[in-house]
Amino acid sequence: MDMEPKPRIFVTRRLPEPAMAILSAFGNVSLWDQVETPIPRDELLRGIAKAEGLLCLITDRIDAEVIAAAPHLRAVSVMAVGYDNIDRTALAARGITLTNTPDVLTETTADLAWALMLAAARRVVEGHRLIERGEWGPWHPMQMVGQDIYGRVLGVVGAGRIGQAVLRRGRGFGMRLLYHNRRPNPSLETELGASYRNLNDLLIESDVVVVTAPLTPETRGMFGAAQFALMKPTSIFVNVARGPLAREDDLAAALRAGRPWAAGLDVFEREPIGPDHPLLTLPNVVLTPHIGSASVATRLRMATLAAENLVAVLSGQPTPNIVK
């Protein structure tokens, strides 16, 4: 008896071995066999031509052209929570299922938000550079003074899983908690004692503003000159969501003007940024290269979950991680 052929799967980057093993046990896998280098556009179009399943990264642009080049495609699994790099309309028109990897990176990304917050508030990077330059002089009362975090007001914009995790950590720092979301969340208010605010009021009241909102047509560019002007001159702006939520030129100008006082950013309008990026000229900015989920355990779990999602869809099994 002839066995049914295994489904063809294309992977846009070599993943950790446990994830690759899941895929290889189920299907015929081909991939862009690199770890650090993104797949070129022509290789993506060629690789997906016969694929029934695609496992991609947030850095891969899966648009209508790519989807049209894959006539057999039945499922796309993105190794990320966000999926703004994928043309969902084109997928829906073909009945192609999209999955993502929620939950597994929630706590890790919230940790990074707090790392950026604390580093910006206490001028950690500035202090490190001062020592590197050999400029650490005698102690004096106003040397490297920063801002307190304990007991201040924390405002989170986007109270999904990551936003709620950021708020939970604020309780341990004795902070008053505010949040802005598309709509109020009474259960969040009951659990954490957080208070809902419209965006402008949150910016006015908060000592720290952390952005964890998704990138949508409505949220793109939601932080510009007018919003930064509302923030306190002692406040800190942190973005661990998506770079295009904030207009970087406006943020740079606002930081030079002293409102907000400092910023911590893990995401940017265009990535990667170059060494001539205007934010790199400012001492009151802490930057990381989109590493919100970058712990060993979390990246491994993200990769294996993305593989499990793809196998589940292609084999007709239920998965809770289908993007609706």
KANOR-V523200 format. One record per pair of residues at least 24 apart in sequence whose ideal C-beta (glycine too) atoms are under 10 Angstrom apart, sorted by the first residue. I is the first residue (numbers start at 1). J is the second residue. Records with the same first field share a line. If there is no record, write none. Layout:
I->J, J
This chain:
6->52, 314
7->51, 52, 53, 72, 74, 75, 310, 311, 314, 315
8->47, 48, 49, 50, 51, 52, 53, 54, 72, 73, 314
9->51, 52, 53, 54, 55, 75, 77, 307, 310, 311, 314
10->39, 44, 46, 47, 48, 49, 50, 51, 52, 53, 54, 55, 56, 70, 73
11->39, 47, 51, 53, 54, 55, 56, 57, 77, 79, 303, 306, 307, 310
12->38, 39, 43, 44, 47, 48, 54, 55, 56, 57, 59, 60, 62, 78, 79
13->37, 38, 39, 55, 56, 57, 59, 60, 79, 303
14->303
15->55, 57, 79, 299, 300, 302, 303, 304, 306, 307
16->296, 299, 300, 301, 302, 303, 304, 307
17->300, 303
18->300, 301, 303, 304, 307
19->55, 79, 299, 300, 301, 302, 303, 304, 305, 306, 307, 308, 310
20->55, 303, 304, 307
21->304, 307
22->303, 304, 305, 306, 307, 308, 310, 311
23->53, 55, 77, 303, 304, 306, 307, 308, 310, 311
24->307
25->307, 311
26->53, 307, 308, 310, 311, 312, 314, 315
27->51, 52, 53, 310, 311, 314, 315
28->52
29->53, 55, 307
31->55
32->60
41->65, 66
44->69, 70
45->69, 70
48->72, 73, 76
49->73
51->75, 76
52->96, 310, 313, 314
53->77, 96, 97, 307, 309, 310, 311, 313, 314
54->78, 86, 96, 98, 310
55->79, 99, 303, 306, 307, 309, 310, 311
56->80, 83, 85, 86, 306
57->85, 302, 303, 306
58->82, 83, 84, 85, 86, 100, 242, 271, 290, 293
59->85, 271, 272, 290
60->85, 86
61->85, 86, 87
62->86, 87, 88, 90, 91, 98
63->87, 90
64->89, 90, 91, 93
65->90
66->90
67->91, 93, 94, 96
68->94
70->94, 96
73->97
74->310, 313, 314
75->99, 309, 310, 311, 312, 313, 314, 315, 319, 322
76->100, 309, 310, 313, 323
77->101, 305, 306, 307, 308, 309, 310, 311, 312, 313, 314, 319, 321
78->302, 306, 309, 310, 321, 323
79->105, 293, 299, 302, 303, 304, 305, 306, 307, 309, 310
80->105, 293, 302, 306
81->105, 106, 109, 160, 161, 162, 214, 241, 292, 293, 302, 321, 323
82->214, 215, 241, 242, 267
83->214, 215, 323
84->214, 215, 216, 217, 219, 220, 242, 244
85->215
86->323
88->323, 324
91->323
96->313
97->309, 310, 312, 313, 314, 319, 322, 323
98->309, 313, 321, 322, 323, 324
99->305, 306, 308, 309, 310, 312, 313, 319, 320, 321, 322, 323
100->302, 305, 306, 309, 321, 322, 323
101->293, 298, 301, 302, 303, 304, 305, 306, 308, 309, 321
102->160, 161, 162, 305, 320, 321, 323
103->161, 162, 301, 305, 320, 321
104->293, 297, 298, 299, 300, 301, 302, 303, 304, 305, 306, 321
105->161, 162, 292, 293, 294, 295, 298, 299, 301, 302, 305
106->160, 161, 162, 163, 164, 165, 166, 212, 293, 298
107->161, 162, 165, 168, 169, 295, 298
108->162, 165, 291, 292, 293, 294, 295, 297, 298, 299, 301, 302
109->161, 162, 163, 165, 166, 212, 240, 241, 266, 291, 292, 293, 294, 295, 298
110->156, 161, 162, 163, 164, 165, 166, 167, 168, 169, 210, 212, 240, 292
111->165, 166, 169, 240, 292, 295, 298
112->162, 166, 238, 240, 264, 266, 288, 290, 291, 292, 293, 294, 295
113->156, 162, 163, 165, 166, 169, 208, 210, 211, 212, 238, 239, 240, 241, 264, 266, 292
114->149, 154, 165, 166, 169, 170, 172, 173, 208, 210, 238, 240, 264
115->238, 240, 264, 266, 286, 288, 291
116->210, 236, 237, 238, 239, 240, 262, 263, 264, 265, 266, 285, 286, 287, 288, 292
117->147, 149, 154, 166, 169, 170, 173, 208, 209, 210, 236, 237, 238, 240, 262, 264, 286
118->146, 149, 173, 208, 236, 238, 264, 286
119->146, 236, 238, 262, 264, 286, 288
120->146, 147, 149, 208, 236, 237, 238, 260, 261, 262, 263, 264, 265, 284, 285, 286
121->146, 147, 148, 149, 152, 207, 208, 234, 235, 236, 238, 261, 262, 264, 286
122->146, 147, 148, 149, 262
123->147, 262, 283, 284, 286
124->264, 286
125->264, 283, 284, 285, 286, 287
126->262, 283, 284, 285, 286
129->283
130->283
146->234, 236, 261, 262, 284
147->207, 208, 232, 234, 235, 236, 261, 262
148->173, 207, 234
149->173, 174, 175, 207, 208, 236
150->174, 175
151->175, 176, 207
152->176, 206, 207, 208, 232, 234, 235, 236
153->177, 178, 195, 202, 205, 206, 207, 208, 209, 232, 235
154->178, 179, 194, 206, 207, 208, 209, 210, 236, 238
155->179, 180, 194, 195, 197, 199, 201, 202, 203, 204, 205, 206, 207, 208, 209, 210, 211, 231, 235
156->180, 181, 188, 194, 202, 206, 208, 209, 210, 211, 212, 213, 238
157->181, 197, 199, 202, 203, 206, 209, 210, 211, 212, 213, 219, 222, 223, 227, 239, 241, 245
158->182, 210, 211, 212, 213, 214, 219, 222, 240, 241, 245
159->183, 184, 185, 188, 189, 192, 194, 196, 212, 213
160->185, 212, 213, 214, 241
161->212
162->210, 212, 213, 240, 241, 292, 293
163->188, 194, 210, 211, 212, 213, 240, 241
164->188, 191, 192, 194, 212
165->212
166->208, 210, 211, 212, 238, 240
167->191, 192, 193, 194, 210, 212
168->192, 194
169->210
170->194, 208, 210
173->208
175->206, 207, 208
176->205, 206, 207
177->206
178->202, 203, 205, 206, 209
179->206, 210, 212
180->206, 209, 211, 213
181->213
182->213, 214, 216, 218, 219
199->223, 227, 230
200->226, 227, 230
201->230
202->227, 230, 231
203->227, 228, 229, 230, 231, 232, 235, 237, 260
204->230, 231, 232, 235
205->230, 231, 232, 235
206->230, 231, 232, 235, 236, 237, 260
207->231, 232, 234, 235, 236, 260, 261
208->232, 234, 235, 236, 237, 238, 260, 262, 264
209->235, 236, 237, 238, 239, 260, 263
210->236, 237, 238, 239, 240, 241, 264
211->237, 238, 239, 240, 241, 242, 245, 246, 265, 267
212->238, 239, 240, 241, 242, 245, 292
213->239, 241, 242, 245
214->241, 242, 245
215->241, 242, 243, 244, 245, 267
216->242, 245
219->244, 245
220->244, 245, 246, 247, 269
221->245, 246, 247, 250, 269
222->246, 247
223->247, 248, 250, 251, 254
224->249, 250, 251, 254
225->249, 250, 251, 253, 254, 257
226->250
227->251, 254
228->253, 254, 255, 257, 259, 260, 263
229->254, 257, 259, 260
230->259, 260
231->259, 260, 261
232->259, 260, 261
233->257, 258, 259, 260, 261
234->258, 259, 260, 261, 262
235->259, 260, 261, 262, 263
236->260, 261, 262, 263, 264, 284, 286
237->261, 262, 263, 264, 265, 285
238->262, 263, 264, 265, 266, 286
239->263, 264, 265, 266, 267, 268
240->264, 265, 266, 267, 288, 290, 291, 292, 293
241->266, 267, 292
242->266, 267, 268, 269, 271, 290
243->267, 268, 269, 270, 271, 273, 290
244->268, 269, 270
245->269
248->273, 277, 278, 279
249->278, 279
251->278, 279, 282, 285
252->277, 278, 279, 280, 281, 282, 285
253->278
255->279, 282, 283, 284, 285
256->281, 282, 284
258->284
260->284
262->286
263->287
264->288
265->290
266->290, 291, 292, 293, 294
267->291, 292
